[in-house]
């Protein structure tokens, strides 16, 4: 009868759970600038106050036109300060709220925006998240981050992971689903497995940088985890049935 050794189970568990093995500790340093690309304290304060006013203004908006006007204020802020990651993360979130998380995939559903509009919006959202992640990601595994930078990085990774995760689910569950992404973007050539793998990676990193939702989703979204789970269950069934390889 074939048995799974402790070593076998340990290997499978580490493949299944990206956080099971040893990893470099996350270094948080309160003395670092809150944004590595806005190092002057007074400039950072002015930026955050302006950004906060825009975000707070969105809370009391009742019409789509007003909400889009607030997004245009974020557009202006980003145009003036393209390396300010927090504004990019917030613009991506605002656009997701307006257009939904199905923007990357066409389904047999009525949408209030045209395909061309959704392609343009999704490009902005993905570009914003890519840029925010690139701006804030540590240059080495041992580089420290400020608490604010880590939080924004975690949120951007979690947002992108959520878009990828839902797109993978839609592609796998609907035979009529097709990608609706600018052909210049890398995702335009992806298959379902690519979305699953990248969603899992983004959730894993988002969890590492402090987002609890991302941490909870990292393993469940991991296609390798699903495969390993199936392997373990099949091996155990074979053992119980007494039909393991002899």
ROGUTI-649634 format. One record per residue: y, z, x negated of N, C-alpha, C, O in turn. Coordinates in steps of 0.05 Angstrom, whole numbers, padded with zeros to 5 digits, always signed. Atoms other than C-alpha are relative to their C-alpha. Layout:
! ROGUTI-649634
YZXYZXYZXYZX ...
! end
This chain:
! ROGUTI-649634
-00024+00000-00017+00000+00000+00000+00025+00000-00018+00027+00015-00037 -00025+00001+00016+00069-00018-00027+00019+00022+00007+00023+00028+00031 -00018-00021-00005+00117+00039-00035+00027-00006-00013+00028-00018-00034 -00026+00001+00012+00192+00040-00046+00004+00025-00017+00004+00047-00006 -00005-00023+00017+00205+00084-00106+00028+00011+00004+00044-00002+00016 -00027-00012-00001+00265+00130-00112+00020-00019-00013+00042-00022-00004 -00018+00019+00013+00294+00080-00161+00007-00024+00018+00030-00032+00019 -00004+00023-00018+00284+00023-00111+00021+00008+00021+00039-00007+00027 -00018-00008-00021+00319+00063-00057+00028+00005-00010+00048-00002+00003 -00026-00004+00012+00376+00082-00104+00014-00026-00004+00038-00029+00002 -00012+00026+00005+00388+00010-00123+00009-00013+00026+00031-00023+00028 -00008+00011-00026+00387-00013-00050+00024+00014+00012+00041+00002+00023 -00022-00015-00011+00434+00043-00031+00026-00008-00013+00047-00009+00000 -00025+00007+00014+00484+00024-00085+00009-00028+00007+00033-00034+00007 -00008+00027-00009+00482-00049-00064+00011+00002+00028+00031-00012+00034 -00009-00002-00028+00490-00029+00009+00027+00013+00002+00044+00005+00018 -00025-00015-00001+00547+00020-00004+00015-00004-00025+00008+00007-00046 -00016+00006+00024+00600-00005-00053+00011+00025-00013+00017+00025-00036 -00012-00025+00011+00625+00067-00062-00022+00020-00009-00015+00042-00017 +00022-00019+00007+00556+00097-00076-00001+00005-00030-00008+00028-00038 +00002-00003+00029+00559+00085-00151+00025+00013-00012+00045+00016+00002 -00023-00012+00013+00607+00116-00202+00023-00020-00001+00018-00044-00004 -00023+00017+00002+00677+00087-00202+00023+00014-00014+00023+00039-00015 -00023-00012+00013+00742+00098-00238+00017+00015+00021+00022+00004+00043 -00016-00015-00019+00784+00152-00204+00026-00013+00005+00038-00025-00013 -00027+00011-00006+00847+00130-00168+00021+00019-00011+00020+00043-00006 -00021-00016+00013+00907+00154-00207+00026-00003+00016+00037-00024+00018 -00025-00001-00015+00967+00174-00165+00020+00017-00016+00015+00039-00025 -00020-00013+00017+01031+00193-00202+00027+00001+00016+00039-00020+00020 -00024-00003-00016+01090+00221-00162+00025-00007-00016+00047-00012-00005 -00024+00005+00016+01137+00208-00221+00006-00030-00002+00027-00037-00012 -00005+00029+00002+01129+00132-00217+00019-00009+00021+00022+00004+00042 -00017+00012-00021+01178+00088-00179-00016-00005+00025-00040-00012+00023 +00015+00003-00025+01159+00084-00106-00009-00029+00004-00030-00034+00016 +00008+00028+00000+01157+00008-00113+00003-00009-00029+00024-00007-00040 -00002+00007+00028+01140-00019-00182+00019-00023-00006+00026-00028-00029 -00018+00023+00004+01186-00079-00171+00029+00007+00010+00047-00010+00007 -00026-00010-00008+01245-00038-00144+00003+00027-00013-00001+00048+00000 +00001-00025+00016+01254+00014-00198+00026+00016+00001+00026+00040-00005 -00025-00015-00003+01327+00033-00185-00001+00016+00026-00005+00005+00048 +00003-00018-00023+01326+00093-00138+00019-00006+00022+00012-00005+00046 -00020+00006-00021+01390+00076-00101-00006-00026+00013-00002-00029+00038 +00007+00026-00012+01368+00004-00091-00024+00003+00019-00024-00009+00040 +00024-00005-00016+01301+00027-00065+00008+00014+00026-00002+00007+00048 -00008-00015-00024+01334+00076-00017+00014-00019+00020+00010-00017+00044 -00014+00018-00017+01380+00022+00010-00019-00020+00014-00016-00026+00038 +00020+00019-00011+01321-00026+00020-00016+00014+00022-00020+00003+00044 +00017-00014-00020+01278+00026+00056+00016+00007+00025+00005+00006+00047 -00017-00007-00024+01336+00047+00102+00003-00025+00017+00002-00024+00042 -00004+00026-00015+01348-00026+00121-00026-00007+00014-00026-00015+00037 +00026+00007-00012+01274-00038+00132-00007+00019+00023-00017+00011+00044 +00007-00020-00021+01265+00027+00172+00016-00005+00025+00005-00002+00047 -00016+00006-00024+01322+00008+00218-00011-00023+00016-00011-00023+00040 +00013+00023-00013+01288-00058+00233-00025+00008+00015-00029+00001+00038 +00025-00009-00012+01221-00026+00246+00004+00018+00024-00009+00016+00044 -00006-00018-00022+01250+00029+00289+00011-00015+00024+00005-00008+00047 -00011+00017-00022+01288-00023+00329-00021-00014+00016-00017-00020+00039 +00021+00014-00014+01223-00057+00346-00014+00018+00020-00026+00008+00039 +00015-00018-00018+01196+00005+00381+00011-00001+00028-00004+00005+00047 -00012-00001-00027+01245-00001+00439+00004-00028+00012+00018-00031+00032 -00004+00027-00009+01241-00076+00448-00019-00007+00023-00043+00000+00022 +00016+00006-00023+01216-00102+00515-00006-00030+00004-00023-00037+00019 +00004+00028-00004+01221-00177+00508-00009-00013-00027-00003-00003-00048 +00010+00014+00023+01188-00227+00461+00023-00010-00017+00022-00010-00042 -00023+00011+00015+01255-00258+00442+00013+00021-00018+00020+00016-00040 -00011-00021+00016+01281-00191+00419-00018+00007-00024-00008+00012-00046 +00019-00006+00021+01219-00178+00379+00001-00021-00022+00001-00014-00046 -00002+00022+00020+01224-00246+00345+00027+00002-00015+00028-00005-00039 -00026-00004+00014+01297-00230+00329-00003+00021-00022+00008+00018-00044 +00005-00020+00021+01273-00168+00292-00016-00011-00023-00012-00004-00046 +00016+00013+00021+01222-00209+00255+00018-00017-00018+00014-00018-00042 -00019+00016+00016+01279-00255+00233+00016+00018-00019+00024+00009-00040 -00014-00018+00018+01314-00194+00204-00018+00007-00024-00008+00010-00046 +00019-00004+00022+01251-00181+00163-00001-00025-00018-00003-00023-00042 -00001+00025+00015+01253-00255+00143+00023+00001-00020+00020-00006-00044 -00024-00001+00017+01323-00245+00116-00003+00020-00023+00005+00015-00046 +00004-00021+00020+01304-00181+00079-00019-00011-00022-00014-00006-00045 +00020+00011+00020+01244-00216+00046+00013-00022-00016+00007-00025-00040 -00013+00021+00015+01286-00276+00027+00018+00011-00022+00020+00000-00044 -00018-00013+00019+01335-00230-00008-00016+00015-00021-00008+00017-00045 +00016-00017+00018+01281-00186-00039-00030-00009+00002-00046+00006+00013 +00027+00010-00003+01217-00228-00045-00022+00017-00013-00046+00014-00006 +00020-00017+00013+01182-00176-00089-00002+00028+00013-00014+00046+00001 +00002-00026-00014+01191-00119-00039-00024-00001+00019-00023-00012+00040 +00026+00003-00013+01119-00112-00016-00001+00012+00028-00014+00001+00046 +00002-00013-00026+01130-00064+00042+00010-00018+00023-00001-00018+00045 -00011+00018-00021+01173-00114+00081-00020-00022+00007-00022-00030+00030 +00020+00021-00005+01119-00167+00073-00023+00012+00016-00033-00001+00035 +00021-00013-00016+01066-00119+00098+00008+00004+00029-00007+00000+00047 -00010-00005-00027+01109-00101+00158+00004-00026+00016+00000-00027+00040 -00003+00026-00014+01125-00174+00174-00027-00010+00009-00030-00020+00032 +00027+00008-00008+01051-00190+00174-00010+00015+00024-00022+00004+00042 +00008-00017-00023+01038-00132+00221+00014-00008+00025+00002-00010+00047 -00016+00008-00023+01094-00153+00267-00010-00027+00012-00012-00030+00036 +00010+00026-00009+01068-00225+00271-00028+00002+00012-00034-00012+00031 +00026-00005-00012+00998-00200+00284+00002+00011+00029-00013+00004+00046 -00004-00012-00027+01024-00160+00343+00008-00021+00020+00001-00020+00044 -00009+00021-00018+01057-00222+00372-00022-00020+00006-00026-00027+00029 +00018+00023-00003+01004-00274+00360-00030+00008+00000-00047-00009+00005 +00028-00009-00001+00940-00232+00356-00016-00006-00025-00007-00020-00043 +00017+00003+00024+00884-00229+00306-00019-00023+00002-00036-00027-00016 +00017+00024-00002+00850-00293+00331+00015-00024-00010+00006-00047-00005 -00016+00023+00008+00902-00336+00298-00014-00019-00020-00006-00042-00023 +00014+00017+00020+00853-00362+00245-00022-00017+00012-00032-00035-00002 +00023+00014-00012+00801-00388+00294+00008-00011+00027+00021+00002+00043 -00005+00012-00026+00805-00435+00353-00024+00007+00018-00047+00005+00011 +00020-00007-00021+00768-00412+00416+00008-00014+00026+00031-00023+00028 -00006+00012-00026+00764-00438+00486+00016+00020+00017+00008+00028+00039 -00018-00019-00014+00821-00392+00507+00028-00011+00001+00036-00026-00016 -00027+00008-00002+00890-00404+00531+00018+00017-00017+00017+00042-00015 -00019-00015+00017+00943-00385+00480+00028-00008+00007+00033-00030+00016 -00027+00005-00007+01017-00380+00489+00015-00016-00022+00038-00023-00019 -00011+00015+00023+01029-00415+00422-00017-00024-00006-00041-00024-00002 +00014+00024+00007+01010-00484+00399-00016+00004-00026-00011+00023-00041 +00015-00002+00025+00959-00496+00344+00017-00002-00025+00013+00013-00044 -00017+00003+00023+01013-00519+00297+00017+00025-00006+00021+00033-00029 -00015-00025+00004+01053-00456+00309-00018+00022-00012-00010+00036-00030 +00018-00020+00010+00992-00412+00298-00008-00005-00029-00012+00014-00044 +00006+00007+00028+00975-00449+00234+00023+00009-00019+00018+00021-00040 -00023-00008+00016+01045-00437+00208+00002+00031-00001+00007+00042-00023 -00002-00029-00001+01045-00364+00230-00022+00013-00017-00017+00031-00033 +00023-00012+00015+00976-00350+00200+00005-00004-00030-00003+00013-00046 -00006+00004+00028+00999-00380+00134+00020+00020-00010+00018+00030-00032 -00020-00021+00008+01059-00333+00133-00013+00027-00002-00008+00042-00021 +00013-00026+00000+01016-00273+00150-00018+00003-00025-00016+00023-00039 +00018-00002+00023+00963-00288+00098+00015-00001-00027+00008+00013-00046 -00016+00001+00025+01015-00306+00045+00014+00027-00005+00015+00036-00027 -00013-00026+00003+01053-00241+00059-00020+00021-00010-00014+00036-00029 +00020-00020+00008+00989-00200+00052-00009-00005-00028-00012+00013-00044 +00008+00007+00027+00966-00237-00010+00021+00009-00020+00015+00021-00041 -00022-00007+00018+01034-00227-00042+00004+00030-00003+00007+00040-00025 -00002-00029+00001+01039-00154-00024-00022+00013-00016-00017+00031-00032 +00023-00010+00015+00970-00141-00052+00003-00006-00029-00002+00011-00046 -00004+00008+00028+00985-00179-00116+00022+00017-00013+00020+00025-00036 -00023-00015+00011+01052-00143-00125-00008+00029-00006+00003+00040-00026 +00005-00029+00003+01022-00073-00118-00026+00007-00013-00031+00030-00021 +00026-00007+00012+00952-00079-00147+00004+00008-00029+00019-00005-00044 -00002-00009+00027+00945-00040-00212-00009-00022-00020-00028-00037-00014 +00007+00020+00019+00942-00083-00274-00027+00005-00013-00040-00014-00023 +00027-00008+00010+00880-00045-00298-00011+00021+00018+00003+00034+00033 +00012-00021-00016+00830+00002-00265+00011+00028-00006+00007+00046+00009 -00009-00026+00009+00863+00059-00303+00030+00004+00005+00041+00025-00002 -00029-00002-00004+00935+00044-00284+00006+00017+00025-00009+00016+00045 -00007-00018-00022+00969+00095-00238+00019-00014+00019+00032-00034+00013 -00018+00009-00021+01006+00082-00173+00015+00023+00011+00006+00046+00011 -00014-00021-00015+01059+00120-00136-00014+00003+00027-00027-00016+00036 +00013-00003-00026+01036+00149-00069+00009-00022+00020-00007-00031+00036 -00010+00020-00019+01081+00100-00031-00012-00027-00005-00019-00042+00013 +00012+00026+00007+01055+00039-00069-00029-00001+00008-00039-00021+00019 +00028-00001-00008+00983+00061-00057-00003-00003+00030-00021-00017+00039 +00002+00002-00029+00995+00069+00017+00006-00028+00010-00009-00038+00027 -00006+00027-00008+01028+00001+00025-00022-00019-00008-00030-00037+00007 +00022+00016+00010+00973-00031-00017-00025+00003+00018-00037-00016+00026 +00023-00005-00018+00919+00002+00026+00004-00013+00027-00015-00024+00038 -00005+00011-00026+00952-00021+00090-00001-00031-00001-00012-00043+00018 +00002+00029+00002+00959-00093+00066-00029-00010-00003-00036-00029+00010 +00029+00006+00003+00886-00095+00044-00014+00003+00027-00031-00014+00034 +00013-00005-00026+00865-00066+00111+00007-00021+00021-00010-00030+00036 -00009+00021-00018+00906-00116+00150-00015-00026-00005-00025-00039+00013 +00013+00025+00006+00877-00175+00113-00030+00002+00006-00042-00017+00016 +00028-00004-00007+00807-00146+00119-00005-00003+00030-00026-00014+00038 +00004+00002-00029+00816-00140+00194+00001-00028+00010-00015-00036+00027 -00002+00029-00007+00837-00213+00200-00026-00014-00007-00037-00030+00008 +00025+00013+00009+00777-00235+00159-00024+00009+00017-00041-00007+00024 +00023-00011-00015+00729-00189+00196-00002-00012+00028-00023-00020+00037 +00001+00011-00027+00749-00213+00265-00006-00030+00000-00020-00040+00017 +00006+00028+00002+00748-00285+00243-00030-00005-00004-00041-00024+00007 +00029+00003+00005+00677-00277+00217-00016+00005+00026-00035-00009+00032 +00014-00006-00025+00655-00245+00283+00003-00023+00020-00016-00030+00033 -00004+00022-00019+00686-00302+00323-00016-00024-00008-00027-00038+00009 +00015+00024+00009+00655-00356+00280-00030+00003+00004-00043-00016+00010 +00029-00004-00003+00586-00324+00284-00009+00002+00029-00032-00002+00036 +00008-00005-00028+00588-00309+00359+00005-00023+00019-00006-00024+00041 -00007+00022-00018+00618-00373+00388-00006-00027-00013+00005-00033-00034 +00006+00026+00011+00588-00442+00376+00024-00019+00001+00024-00039-00014 -00023+00018-00003+00655-00473+00396+00023+00009-00019+00044-00004-00019 -00021-00010+00017+00695-00433+00344+00004-00018-00025-00016-00026-00037 -00006+00015+00024+00730-00472+00289+00024+00013-00014+00040+00027-00001 -00022-00011+00014+00778-00452+00235+00026-00014+00007+00027-00038+00011 -00026+00011-00005+00852-00461+00248+00019+00011-00022+00035+00029-00018 -00014-00009+00024+00882-00453+00179+00011-00023-00016-00001-00044-00017 -00012+00020+00016+00929-00493+00136-00020-00009-00022-00031+00007-00036 +00021+00011+00018+00884-00539+00094+00007+00006-00029-00011+00004-00046 -00007-00007+00028+00922-00518+00031-00010+00028-00007-00011+00034-00031 +00008-00027+00005+00897-00447+00038-00030+00000-00007-00046-00016+00004 +00028-00002+00008+00831-00426+00006-00019+00006+00024-00041-00004+00025 +00017-00008-00023+00805-00397+00073-00008-00024+00017-00027-00023+00032 +00006+00024-00017+00806-00467+00104-00028-00011-00006-00039-00025+00011 +00027+00010+00008+00741-00482+00067-00022+00021+00002-00045+00016-00005 +00019-00022-00001+00707-00416+00080-00021-00003+00022-00015-00015+00043 +00020-00003-00020+00643-00404+00118+00000+00029+00010+00015+00046+00000 +00000-00027-00011+00627-00342+00159-00006+00021-00021+00007+00042-00022 +00007-00020+00020+00595-00307+00100+00023+00006-00019+00026+00029-00028 -00023-00005+00018+00658-00316+00058+00020+00020+00013+00030+00038+00000 -00018-00019-00015+00700-00281+00112-00012+00028+00000+00002+00047-00004 +00014-00027+00000+00648-00225+00116+00003+00014-00027+00009+00037-00028 -00001-00012+00027+00646-00214+00041+00028+00009-00007+00032+00031-00018 -00027-00007+00008+00721-00215+00032+00011+00023+00018+00027+00039+00009 -00008-00022-00018+00732-00170+00093-00011+00027-00011+00003+00047-00013 +00013-00025+00011+00683-00119+00063+00014+00009-00025+00019+00032-00029 -00013-00007+00026+00717-00123-00005+00028+00012+00006+00036+00031-00007 -00026-00010-00007+00786-00113+00026-00001+00028+00012+00015+00045+00006 +00003-00027-00012+00762-00054+00068-00007+00020-00022+00003+00043-00021 +00008-00019+00021+00729-00023+00007+00024+00008-00017+00028+00032-00023 -00023-00007+00016+00793-00028-00034+00021+00014+00016+00034+00033+00006 -00019-00014-00017+00836-00007+00025-00007+00029+00003+00010+00047+00003 +00010-00028-00001+00793+00055+00031+00005+00014-00026+00012+00038-00026 -00005-00013+00026+00798+00068-00043+00029+00009-00004+00034+00029-00016 -00029-00006+00003+00874+00067-00039+00010+00018+00022+00034+00024+00024 -00008-00021-00018+00874+00116+00019-00001-00006+00029+00005+00012+00045 +00001+00005-00029+00865+00081+00086-00028+00008+00011-00048-00004+00004 +00025-00011-00010+00812+00120+00124-00015-00020+00018-00039-00021+00019 +00012+00020-00018+00800+00064+00175-00015-00020-00017-00038-00028-00011 +00013+00019+00018+00785+00015+00119-00025+00012-00013-00046-00002-00015 +00023-00013+00013+00738+00065+00086-00024+00000+00019-00046-00004+00011 +00022-00001-00020+00698+00072+00151-00011-00027+00005-00035-00030+00011 +00009+00027-00007+00694-00003+00161-00013-00014-00024-00027-00034-00020 +00009+00015+00024+00676-00022+00089-00030-00006+00000-00038-00029-00005 +00028+00005+00001+00601-00013+00095-00010-00015+00024-00027-00033+00021 +00010+00014-00024+00592-00036+00167+00007-00030-00001-00006-00046+00012 -00008+00028+00001+00628-00101+00150-00013-00015-00024-00009-00039-00027 +00012+00011+00024+00587-00113+00086-00025-00015+00007-00045-00003+00016 +00025+00015-00007+00537-00170+00096-00023+00007-00017-00046+00006-00008 +00022-00009+00018+00497-00145+00036-00012+00025+00011-00037+00029+00009 +00011-00025-00012+00491-00077+00070-00019-00006+00022-00039+00006+00025 +00017+00007-00023+00463-00110+00132-00027-00011-00011-00048-00004+00000 +00024+00011+00012+00413-00149+00089-00018+00021-00011-00042+00022-00007 +00015-00021+00013+00392-00088+00050-00012+00018+00022-00035+00027+00019 +00011-00016-00022+00384-00049+00115-00025-00013+00012-00044+00000+00018 +00023+00015-00011+00338-00103+00141-00024+00002-00019-00047+00005-00010 +00022-00001+00020+00298-00102+00076-00014+00027+00001-00038+00029+00000 +00011-00027-00001+00289-00027+00079-00017+00004+00025-00039+00014+00024 +00014-00003-00025+00269-00028+00152-00026-00016+00000-00047-00006+00009 +00024+00016+00001+00219-00084+00140-00021+00012-00018-00044+00013-00012 +00018-00013+00018+00189-00049+00080-00013+00025+00012-00037+00030+00009 +00011-00024-00012+00181+00016+00118-00020-00007+00023-00040+00006+00026 +00019+00008-00021+00149-00020+00177-00027-00009-00012-00048-00003-00001 +00024+00009+00013+00100-00052+00129-00017+00023-00010-00041+00023-00009 +00014-00024+00009+00083+00015+00099-00014+00015+00023-00037+00023+00021 +00011-00014-00022+00073+00047+00166-00024-00015+00011-00044-00003+00020 +00022+00016-00010+00029-00010+00188-00024-00003-00020-00045-00012-00013 +00021+00001+00020-00011-00006+00123-00006-00028-00009-00028-00034-00017 +00005+00027+00008-00002-00079+00107+00017-00007-00025+00022-00031-00030 -00015+00005+00024+00038-00072+00042-00018-00015-00020-00042-00014-00018 +00015+00015+00019+00018-00116-00016-00018+00017-00017-00010+00039-00025 +00020-00016+00015-00044-00092-00053-00004-00014-00027-00020-00004-00043 
! end
